[in-house]
Amino acid sequence: MPINDTNYFNTYTVEKGDSLYAIARKYNINPELLATMNGLEMEDYIYPNQNLLIPKSGYSYYITKEGDTLNNVASMFKTNIADVLNDNNIIYLSEGQILVNKKS
């Protein structure tokens, strides 16, 4: 469930011959994170002129799992709950939500 906040993401327009792996390598990000952020599976086809969200540097990203709490998300980010709440507009803690944390 991608969030569309331009503070945390850039966009990339897919070019002919691109793959999720190649784009992830170009931006030095995890390809599975790239896929999930864009509502894709790793084996999904991407096509020219498709826009993808690319995470900006300076932030950590976490995709929530079933059973996550604010405490364990804050712990994973090595921060506190207040910072997690400040960095994210809406937190549902439902599986697959992308949460961000500004790196210090």
C-alpha positions in Angstrom: 0.0 0.0 0.0 2.2 2.8 -1.3 2.1 6.3 0.3 2.3 9.2 -2.1 4.2 11.8 -0.1 6.7 13.6 -2.2 8.8 14.4 0.9 9.8 10.7 1.0 9.8 9.7 -2.6 11.0 10.7 -6.1 9.5 9.3 -9.2 11.2 7.4 -12.0 9.7 6.8 -15.4 10.4 3.3 -16.7 12.4 3.1 -19.9 12.4 0.3 -22.4 14.5 -2.6 -21.2 14.3 -1.6 -17.5 13.6 -4.2 -14.8 12.9 -3.8 -11.1 16.3 -5.2 -10.3 18.1 -2.8 -12.6 16.2 0.2 -11.3 16.9 -0.9 -7.7 20.6 -1.3 -8.4 20.7 2.1 -10.1 19.3 3.8 -6.9 21.0 1.4 -4.5 17.8 0.2 -2.9 16.3 -3.2 -2.2 14.4 -4.5 -5.2 11.7 -6.0 -3.0 11.2 -2.7 -1.3 10.9 -1.0 -4.7 8.3 -3.5 -5.8 6.2 -3.3 -2.6 6.3 0.5 -2.6 4.8 0.4 -6.0 2.2 -2.2 -5.4 4.1 -4.8 -7.4 5.3 -8.3 -7.0 8.9 -9.0 -8.1 7.8 -11.0 -11.1 5.3 -8.3 -12.3 5.9 -6.7 -15.7 6.9 -3.1 -15.8 6.4 -1.1 -19.0 7.9 2.0 -20.6 6.5 5.3 -19.3 5.2 3.7 -16.1 6.0 5.9 -13.1 7.5 4.3 -10.0 8.1 5.7 -6.6 11.8 5.7 -5.6 12.7 6.2 -1.9 14.7 9.3 -1.2 18.0 9.0 0.7 18.0 10.2 4.2 15.1 8.1 5.3 14.6 4.5 6.5 11.6 2.6 5.2 9.8 -0.3 6.8 6.9 -2.4 5.4 4.7 -3.5 8.3 3.9 -7.1 9.1 1.0 -8.7 10.9 1.3 -8.1 14.6 3.5 -5.0 14.5 3.1 -2.4 17.2 4.3 1.2 17.4 6.8 0.0 20.0 8.5 -2.6 17.8 8.5 -0.3 14.7 10.1 2.5 16.8 12.6 -0.1 18.1 13.4 -1.3 14.6 14.0 2.3 13.5 16.1 2.9 16.7 13.9 5.9 17.6 10.9 6.6 19.7 7.2 6.4 19.1 6.8 10.2 18.9 9.3 10.3 16.0 7.5 7.5 14.1 4.2 9.4 14.5 5.8 12.7 13.4 7.3 11.1 10.2 4.1 9.4 9.1 0.8 11.0 8.3 -1.4 8.0 9.0 -0.4 4.8 10.7 -2.7 1.8 10.5 -0.1 -0.9 11.3 -1.9 -3.2 8.8 0.2 -5.6 7.0 2.0 -4.0 4.0 1.9 -0.4 5.1 5.1 1.6 4.3 6.4 3.6 7.2 9.3 6.1 7.1 11.8 7.4 9.5 14.1 10.4 8.9 17.6 9.3 9.5 19.5 11.4 12.1 
